[in-house]
């Protein structure tokens, strides 16, 4: 457009355009401005992802060789929607609690050794939960009898810094408590049974023999307790999903130190059976991803080739051709992968996108 034809309104807009560009003052503001990006959604699903971010840090402790962690305790109270997660792992280093839970991109996961497949990527997950919480409390215990506590209100820390608290039992580990912020997350109405279901969905991904102590309180204050032991690993999912297994499960596992895959597959012969693939990447529940594509391609390619070129080819006057959908009919599978440096499409981690994972799983 010819500059001579600019209207007075356009000229004014150009001159004052910089005033519209704002910089948010804190990470808390950034998360609350766009919670959908960090949590996938608000409400109950957002709360589920908040809980998962905290739980998975403790589950990572269970699986790390460098950690002394042998159990995780999880508690939920319907009256406040408050969550507690405690473990007997390495704890939070004293003098670093505020930095770890307030500074974005602060994490121990930037430098890894082969086989260290953590759920966390860049030190954002627990901070997001903090930013979306009304109250958030961290307690770190050391076997020497020392302990530290930090409290947050609507994402912002109290002025006490790291306060010393008693630890007469000389506990070792971490305890985190949070209540969601209604202002940030919106209304939630989660029952303890739903929370129990969330836990059941990810607990089988822990190492065989892992122990979780689950405690819940309903609206009336009634207490529910269970000691959960991971006896069957990923086979737990197939046991739940399959009514009439056609064959014993096919188990596939491979670990290069950079990438890892564990798969269990069977087919359900019941009349009501539908195909279902349950998938995870670095312990995160996924709906889409290169690991799923690789699994489907490898499975259907192998069986269609065998059926058409070997089995059906041996039958005289055969006119049948097996296609991919035939192989998927009644399919029940659990596909779990891990990458040393995983890439997800967003902080909610529902889509796994590492391109090298597709051929790895397929092969």
C-alpha positions in Angstrom: 0.0 0.0 0.0 1.2 3.5 -0.8 2.3 5.2 2.4 0.4 8.3 1.3 -2.8 6.3 1.5 -2.4 5.3 5.1 -5.4 6.5 7.2 -4.9 8.3 10.5 -6.2 5.2 12.3 -3.6 3.0 10.6 -0.8 5.4 11.4 -1.9 5.5 15.0 -2.1 1.7 15.1 1.5 1.4 13.7 2.9 3.9 16.2 1.3 2.3 19.2 1.7 -1.4 18.2 4.5 -2.1 20.7 2.1 -1.3 23.6 0.1 -4.4 22.8 3.1 -6.8 23.2 3.2 -8.0 26.8 5.6 -10.1 28.7 4.2 -12.3 31.5 5.8 -11.7 34.8 6.2 -15.4 35.9 6.0 -19.0 34.9 2.8 -19.3 37.0 1.1 -16.6 34.8 2.3 -18.4 31.6 0.9 -21.7 32.7 -2.4 -20.2 33.9 -2.7 -18.2 30.7 -2.7 -21.4 28.6 -3.3 -24.5 30.8 -4.5 -26.6 27.9 -1.0 -26.6 26.4 0.6 -27.8 29.6 -2.1 -30.1 30.9 -4.1 -31.1 27.8 -7.2 -29.6 29.3 -8.7 -28.1 32.5 -11.2 -29.8 34.9 -10.9 -33.4 35.8 -8.6 -34.4 32.9 -6.3 -31.5 33.8 -6.2 -32.7 37.5 -5.4 -36.2 36.3 -2.3 -34.9 34.5 -1.3 -32.8 37.5 -1.4 -35.9 39.7 0.5 -38.0 37.0 3.3 -35.4 36.8 4.0 -35.9 40.6 3.5 -39.6 40.7 5.8 -40.3 37.8 8.7 -38.5 39.5 8.3 -41.0 42.4 7.9 -43.9 39.9 11.1 -42.8 38.2 12.8 -43.1 41.6 11.5 -46.6 41.9 13.2 -47.6 38.6 16.5 -45.7 38.9 19.5 -47.9 40.0 21.0 -44.9 41.8 18.0 -44.5 44.0 17.3 -46.3 47.3 13.5 -46.1 46.6 11.5 -49.3 47.4 8.0 -47.9 47.8 5.6 -45.0 46.9 2.7 -43.8 49.1 -0.2 -42.1 47.4 -3.1 -40.5 49.2 -6.2 -38.7 47.9 -9.0 -36.9 49.8 -12.3 -36.3 48.1 -13.2 -33.5 50.6 -10.4 -31.2 49.4 -9.3 -33.0 46.2 -5.9 -33.0 47.8 -3.1 -35.4 46.8 -0.1 -36.6 48.7 2.8 -38.5 47.1 5.7 -39.8 49.2 8.6 -42.0 48.4 11.8 -43.2 50.1 14.1 -42.2 47.3 16.9 -39.6 47.1 14.9 -36.7 48.2 15.2 -33.1 46.9 18.7 -31.6 47.5 18.7 -29.1 50.3 19.4 -25.6 49.2 17.8 -26.3 45.7 14.1 -26.9 46.5 13.0 -23.4 45.5 15.1 -23.4 42.4 13.9 -26.8 41.3 10.2 -26.0 41.8 10.1 -22.4 40.5 12.7 -22.1 37.7 11.5 -23.6 34.4 13.9 -26.0 32.6 15.6 -27.1 35.8 16.0 -30.9 35.8 18.4 -33.8 36.3 17.3 -35.3 33.0 19.5 -33.3 30.7 22.5 -35.5 31.0 21.7 -39.2 31.0 23.5 -42.5 30.9 22.3 -45.4 28.6 19.2 -47.0 30.0 18.0 -44.0 32.1 14.6 -43.7 30.6 12.9 -41.0 32.8 9.4 -39.7 32.3 10.5 -36.1 32.9 11.9 -34.2 29.9 13.0 -30.7 30.9 11.9 -30.0 34.5 8.5 -28.5 33.8 5.9 -31.1 34.9 6.0 -30.6 38.7 6.2 -26.9 38.2 3.0 -27.0 36.1 1.3 -28.8 38.9 2.5 -26.2 41.4 1.4 -23.4 39.1 -2.1 -24.8 38.9 -2.4 -25.6 42.6 -4.0 -23.6 45.4 -1.6 -25.2 47.9 1.6 -27.0 47.1 4.0 -28.3 49.8 7.3 -30.0 49.4 9.1 -31.8 52.2 12.5 -33.4 51.7 14.0 -35.8 54.3 17.5 -36.9 54.8 18.6 -40.1 56.7 20.8 -37.9 59.0 17.6 -36.5 60.7 17.5 -33.3 58.8 14.4 -32.2 56.7 13.3 -29.1 54.8 9.9 -27.7 53.9 8.7 -25.2 51.3 5.1 -24.1 50.8 3.5 -22.4 47.8 0.2 -20.5 47.6 -1.4 -20.2 44.2 1.9 -21.1 42.6 4.1 -18.6 44.6 6.4 -19.6 47.5 6.2 -18.3 51.0 8.9 -16.0 52.3 10.5 -18.4 54.7 12.6 -20.1 52.1 13.6 -23.6 53.0 12.3 -24.1 56.5 13.8 -26.8 58.7 11.3 -29.3 60.1 11.7 -32.2 62.5 12.7 -35.6 61.2 13.0 -37.7 64.4 12.4 -41.0 62.5 15.4 -40.1 60.2 13.3 -40.7 57.1 14.8 -40.5 53.6 12.9 -39.3 50.6 10.3 -36.8 49.4 6.7 -35.9 50.3 4.6 -33.6 48.1 1.1 -32.4 48.8 -1.1 -30.3 46.5 -4.7 -29.1 46.2 -5.9 -27.8 42.8 -6.7 -24.2 42.3 -10.4 -23.7 41.3 -9.5 -20.3 39.8 -6.9 -21.9 37.6 -8.3 -25.4 36.8 -12.0 -24.7 37.1 -14.4 -27.0 38.9 -13.4 -30.6 39.5 -15.5 -33.5 40.9 -13.2 -36.5 41.0 -14.0 -39.5 43.2 -11.4 -41.6 44.9 -12.4 -44.5 42.8 -11.5 -42.5 39.6 -8.1 -41.6 41.1 -7.6 -45.3 42.0 -8.3 -46.1 38.3 -5.7 -43.5 37.2 -3.2 -45.3 39.4 -4.1 -48.7 38.1 -3.5 -47.5 34.6 0.1 -46.6 35.0 1.3 -48.7 37.9 2.0 -51.8 35.8 4.7 -49.9 34.0 6.8 -49.9 37.1 9.4 -52.6 37.7 8.1 -56.0 38.7 7.7 -56.2 42.4 7.2 -52.4 42.9 5.0 -51.5 45.8 2.5 -48.6 46.2 0.5 -47.9 49.3 -2.7 -46.3 48.3 -5.0 -44.4 50.8 -8.2 -42.5 50.1 -10.9 -40.7 51.9 -14.4 -40.2 50.5 -16.7 -37.3 51.0 -17.9 -38.6 54.4 -14.3 -39.1 55.6 -14.4 -42.9 55.3 -10.9 -44.3 54.8 -9.8 -46.9 52.1 -6.4 -48.5 52.0 -4.6 -51.0 49.8 -1.1 -52.3 49.3 -0.5 -52.7 45.6 2.2 -54.9 44.3 3.2 -55.0 40.6 3.2 -58.8 40.0 2.4 -59.0 36.3 3.9 -55.9 34.7 2.5 -55.0 31.3 0.7 -58.4 31.2 -1.8 -56.8 33.6 -3.3 -54.8 30.7 -3.9 -57.9 28.6 -5.4 -59.8 31.5 -7.9 -56.9 32.0 -8.6 -56.5 28.3 -9.0 -60.1 27.1 -12.1 -62.3 27.7 -11.2 -65.3 25.5 -7.6 -65.3 24.4 -7.1 -67.1 21.1 -3.4 -67.8 21.8 -0.9 -67.3 24.7 0.5 -63.8 24.6 3.4 -63.1 22.2 6.1 -61.2 24.1 8.6 -58.9 22.4 11.3 -56.9 24.1 14.4 -55.0 23.0 16.6 -52.5 24.8 19.6 -50.8 23.1 20.3 -48.3 26.0 19.0 -45.5 23.7 15.6 -47.0 22.9 13.5 -49.7 24.6 10.4 -51.5 23.6 8.2 -54.0 25.5 5.2 -55.5 23.8 2.6 -58.1 24.7 0.1 -59.3 22.0 -2.8 -61.7 21.8 -6.2 -61.9 20.1 -9.6 -62.1 21.7 -11.9 -64.6 20.2 -15.1 -63.6 22.0 -18.0 -62.3 19.8 -17.9 -58.8 21.4 -14.1 -58.4 21.0 -12.8 -55.3 19.3 -9.2 -54.4 18.5 -7.5 -52.3 21.2 -3.9 -51.1 21.5 -2.8 -49.6 24.8 0.4 -47.6 24.5 2.8 -45.7 26.6 6.0 -43.8 26.0 8.4 -43.2 28.9 5.6 -44.2 31.2 3.3 -41.5 29.8 -0.1 -42.7 28.4 -0.3 -42.0 24.7 -3.1 -41.8 22.1 -0.9 -41.4 19.0 2.7 -41.8 18.0 5.5 -43.3 16.0 5.6 -46.3 18.4 2.0 -47.2 17.5 2.7 -46.8 13.8 5.8 -49.0 14.0 3.9 -51.7 15.9 1.0 -51.8 13.5 3.2 -51.8 10.5 5.5 -54.6 11.8 2.6 -56.8 13.0 0.4 -56.5 9.9 3.4 -56.8 7.5 4.7 -60.0 9.1 1.3 -61.8 9.3 -0.1 -60.7 6.0 3.1 -61.9 4.3 3.1 -65.2 6.1 -0.6 -65.9 5.5 -0.6 -65.0 1.8 2.8 -66.3 0.8 3.1 -69.3 3.0 -0.1 -70.6 4.7 -2.7 -69.8 2.0 -0.3 -70.5 -0.8 -0.1 -74.1 0.3 -3.9 -74.5 -0.1 -5.1 -75.6 -3.6 -7.5 -73.3 -5.4 -7.3 -70.7 -2.7 -8.9 -67.4 -3.6 -8.5 -65.7 -0.3 -6.2 -62.8 0.4 -5.5 -61.6 4.0 -5.4 -57.8 4.5 -4.3 -55.7 7.4 -7.7 -55.4 8.9 -8.0 -59.2 9.1 -4.9 -59.2 11.3 -6.2 -56.4 13.6 -9.6 -58.1 14.2 -9.8 -58.9 17.9 -6.2 -57.7 18.5 -5.3 -56.9 22.1 -1.9 -55.3 22.6 0.1 -53.3 25.0 3.0 -51.3 23.5 5.4 -49.6 25.9 8.5 -47.8 24.7 11.1 -45.6 26.2 13.6 -43.2 24.6 16.7 -41.7 26.2 15.6 -38.3 24.8 11.8 -38.5 24.1 9.9 -36.0 22.1 6.2 -35.3 22.7 3.8 -33.0 21.0 3.1 -30.8 24.0 3.6 -31.1 27.7 0.5 -33.3 28.2 2.6 -36.0 26.3 -0.3 -37.7 24.6 1.5 -37.9 21.2 5.0 -39.4 21.0 7.0 -38.2 17.9 10.5 -39.6 17.9 11.0 -40.6 14.2 13.6 -43.2 15.0 11.2 -45.2 17.2 8.9 -46.2 14.3 11.5 -48.4 12.4 12.9 -49.6 15.7 9.5 -51.0 16.9 8.6 -52.3 13.4 11.9 -54.2 13.0 
